[in-house]
Amino acid sequence: MTESPAAKVAPPGGAGNGERLDRQTIVLGLVIVSGTLMAILDTTIVNVALETLGRDFDTGLSTIQWVITGYMLAMGTVIPVTGWAVDRFGGRRVWMTSIVLFVLGSLLSGAAWNIESLIVFRVVQGLGGGMLMPTGMAILTLAAGPRRMGRIMSIVGVPMLLGPVLGPVIGGWLVQDVDWRWIFFVNLPVGALAFTLAWWKVPHGRGEHATPGIDLRGLLLLPPGFVLLIYGLSTASGNGGFGSPATIAWLAGGVVLVALFALHSLRRRARALIDVRLFADRTFATAAVAVFFVGIALMGSMLLIPLYYQIARGEGALAAGLLLAPQGLGAATAMPLAGVVTDKLGAGRIVPVGIVVLVLGTIPFAMVGSDTSYWLLGGALYVRGLGLGCTMMPTMSAALTTLGRAVVPRASSTLNIIVQLGGSVGTALLAVVLSRQISERIPQAPGGGGGPAGTGQIPERAREQVAPQLADAFGHTFWVALVLTAVLIVPALLLPRRGAHEHDSVPDAPPMG
């Protein structure tokens, strides 16, 4: 039998050495984790600082949420370029460049003088952060091979475990006891360490210098289309809501640009920014839909839950961070087991269970009041974490196992775009819903139609009087989040129910002709 291209290029300790991860691959995984941890930590750190940022910069939730949304949109914008850059320059160069750009954005964000400058610098930070995860995934996926995809995805998922646990606590402590600027400055030493480890351990790769040029037309269509869609969502916090002509115009503009890109990609095929033919693979397309809604569920909760503790319950940033930690602990409990189950039995057997658990953990928040037990909410967050741990990485690994090695870098980049887009949609949409709910229940709240200005500006005595209304506003918003999470069950039931060993005969060429 002829040796496959994958077998020829598999590195020592790669796909040819059985299903266990060898020491070389594990060390490489930990080096990659040191970089991706920065980006994940930064997202969760900033979430607990929104109330403080809104108060210090005297701005409303519909504006302050752009500190998160702008960062995630920048990540989604640069991710399409990452696949081309890895092909052209090699994973090592792209990885180290990403670290430098992320650290520069962190330094500038910490020095921001108003909300506009902070949002701009967060975009710079997101450009670096957006390349970290897909580049790291591409490096590790090619090192591990298809048989061990679930296990290697569990390593890549470590930042997603540690981020929700450590990020809110570190961020809450820095915001409350030091200064909010240090939620960005803390990335400087971490980035220096990640850069040093990458210089030492990430293997040299020259890239394929015959790679076609970058898709400039695609860059002019797809990222601006994303921006228009998310900006259109954010404008719905005004009095006209989603029926406002301006909101409809922004959303329609985004849809048109994305549709034009799809047509362009079909013509340009593999040379496009994103090859939409990837979605001809049913497993990949199904997983992509699921990943989008996972992004909404994950980032939406990371926005809402800290704000509930700070706004409706009057807790400080550190307390809010500590109260959020059980979700990360639940994910840390479930994710290693989920990786093994995915490899042996297939994502279709673990992801639906994870979604049911995730929905069950969200129900107490949808019924939340102004005096709901913290023990109940903490238990619910742990259950939510279990659900997330059984959902995110198994879904992503399922998407990649049926694809040939030649398209893995671009496919992993596409999945990460979808995750960031889902997170951006979730953040913007739930911020709009929450702003409108609070404004309807407490019309006199600071900030008018855009929602309370940082909401920390409500005096403590007034907060106690309106706490039931605030809790109702959050409960209604959590119901929206719950519905968006429950939708996940449809694509989850279509995921493959076979272990990775049954995909060993997958061809190395792309299945799209």
Order of alpha helices (4+ residues) and beta strands (2+ residues): alpha-alpha-alpha-alpha-alpha-alpha-alpha-alpha-alpha-alpha-alpha-alpha-alpha-alpha-alpha-alpha-alpha-alpha-alpha-alpha-alpha
